[in-house]
């Protein structure tokens, strides 16, 4: 690399020399080097790069499809780090696939491990949501009836948005194919509880019970509402979404 001389500094490429300016100082160096698309696709020493790119693309597709599957619960939720955190989640689960060769490791194989299911179940889609955490601790799910029972829950013990009059709790049973990325979601009617209510117990069941054909995932969603006479307004603050059970 050499410095440019003279009053005027130039940028760009002339012949086989690149010219550029950094902090007011002009430099020149021979063009070339680095990696281009053709090299990455064909050169043997780029094999690991190709493997990582293939697996990254797979995890990105899984992340997008899974987020869309949960959209009935996540609708209105705003968090600029959710996409990156979900990407880290599925990359970690993919890395647990010990049966596939590098470049072909898949999330579905990672979920065959107890750790993979644990990572997915414990993932905080909506972090630091104490009310959702309390509901999860009080919840019991029966796969045979697909009934969720929540006992001894006191909503008035938890913070609520200023405009909220009610808390809505919804159950979802998601059937997700991590290979084809096809999915179906059965949801329960939303159970409404006044935000200042005392200790209460209730049950939730999906309107249609469907036995999952792929990975069965039990989803619990909470959202606050403002109810004025017969009008119900959903609020986009303090939305909570969590997974209760993963069944493969």
N, C-alpha and C positions, 0 to 999 in steps of 0.2 A: 504494500500500500504506500502511495506517495502523496505528498501535499501538492495542491495546485498553486501555481505562482501567477502573479499578475493582479491587476486591480479588480477585474471581474471574475466571479466564480460561476461555474456552469454545473448543471445537473443533467443526468441522462446518460445515454450510451452512445459512444462514437466508435465504430469498428468493434474491436474486442476490448474496449476500456470503458468501465463504469465511472461516471463522475458524480459526486454528491457532496453536500455541505452539512457539517455537524457543528453547531454552536459558532457559526460564522467562519469556520475554517474549511477550505475546500480540499477534498481528497480524490484520488484517482486510484483505481485498481483494475486488474485484469478481469474481464467478465467471465462468468461461468461459475461452477461450483454449486453446492447445495443439492437439493433433490427436486426433481420434477415428477409430474404424474406418471410418465412412462417408466422412469426409474423405479418408482414405488411399486408399479404393477408388475415389473419384470425382473428386477435385479435380485439375485439370491440373498444378498445381505439386507434386503428390505423385507424379508419373510416375516420377521416379528412385527414390523409396522403393519403389514397386511393383516396379520392375525388380530392384532389389537383393534384395527379399524373395523374388521368384520364383527367382532364381539361388541364393540362400542355401538355399532349400528343396530345390532339386535337388541341391546339393552334400551336404546333410545326408542325403538318401536314398541317394546313392552311398556316402557314408561308412559308413552303417549296413549296407548290403548287402555292401560289400567286407569289412568287419570280420567279418560273419557267415560269409562265404566262407572266411576264413582261420581260423575258430574251431578247426578240428582242430589247428592249430599254436599258436594263442594261448591255448587253454584253460588256465586256471590262472594266466595272466599278469596281474599287478596293476600298473597304472600310471595314476595319476589324471589325467595329462596326455595320454594317448594319444588320447582322443576329440578334444580340442581341436587337437592336432597334426595328426591326420588331416583334420580340417575345414579347417585352413589349407592342407594339401597339395592337396586337391581344389579349393578355391577358387582356388589359384594355377594349377592346371592348366586350370580353366575359363576363367580370364582370358586364356589363350593362344588361345582360339577367336576368330579374326578373321573368320569367315564368317557368323556369326549376329549378329543385331541385339541390342542391350542388352536384358536381361530374358529372353533366350532362349539365351544362351551355355551350352554344355554341355561336360562333362568329355570326352565321347567325341571331340569335335572338337579339344579341346586335346591329346589323345593322338595326334593325327595329326602333331603337331610333334615334332621331335627333343628339344626342351627339355622338353615334357610327359612324354615317355617317360623322359627322364633324371631328372626330379623324382620320378616314381613309383619307378623302379628304385633310386634312391639313398636313398629314405626309410627312416629308422631306426625300424622298429616297436619294436625292443628296443635302445635306445641303449647305447653303451659296452659292447659285448659283443665282447671281443677274440678269443675263440675262434671265434665266428661269422664275424667279419671274416677270420680266417685261412682258414677253410674256403672262403669265397667267393673268396679270392685263388687258392686251389689248385684251384678247380672249373672244369671244362670241360663244356659241355652240347651234345649233338648233337640237333637238332630231328628229324632223320630217324628216329633210333632212340629218341629221348627218353631217352637214357642220359646220366647224369651221372657223370663220372669225377673223383675227387679223388685227387691224388698227393702223396706225401711229407708227410703230416700227422702231427704228433706231439702227441697230446692231453696227455701229461704236462707239456708246457711251459706249460699254462694252468691257472688256478685252477678248482677244482671245489667244489661244496658238500661239507661234512664227511661227510655220510652217503652220498655218491655212490660207487658202485663202477664204474658204466659210463656212457658217453656214448652217446645214441641220436641218429642222424642220419637224417632223412627227407626225401625229395624229393616235391614236389607239382607237378602241371601243371594250372594253373587256366585254364579257358575262361570269360571274363567278358564279358557284354554290358552295356556302360555305358549303353545306351539303355533296354532292358527291365529291367535289373538281374538277369536270370537268369544262373545260373552252374552250372558243373560242375567237380568237382575229382577228378583221378586221383592216387593217392598210391602210393608205393613201400613195400615192407616196411621197417621200421626197421632200420638197420644198427647193431649194438651194438659198442662198443669199450671195453675196460677203460681207466679214467681214467689209469692209470699206464703205459699201453702206449707203446712206442717208435714210431718213424716207421712209418706204414702207408699203404697205398693201397687204394682200394675203388671199386666202382661201384654206382649206384642206378638202378633203372628202375621206373616205375609198373606196377602189376599189370595195368592195361589201358591200352594206347596208344590215345589218341583225338586226332585232329587238331583243334585248336581252330577253331571257326567264327567266333569274334569276336576278342577280344583274348586272345592266349596269354601266360600269365605263369608263369614258372618260380619256384617257391617252395622255399626251403631252410629246414628247421626243425631245431633241436637242443634236446634235453631231457636232463637227467641222471636216472639211475635208481639205485635200490638193489636189487641182485639178491642174494637169499639162497636158496641151493640152486636150486629151480625156480621160486621166487616172484619176481615183478618188480614193483617199486613205483616209479611215476613221481613225481618231485619237482617242486614248483612254483617252486623258486628257480632263477635264472639261465637261464630259458627264452630261446631265441634264435629269431628269425624274420626272414628277409631275402629280397628278390627278386633273382634273378640275371639274368633276360632278360625283356624285354617285346617281344612280336611282334604287330603290327597287320596 
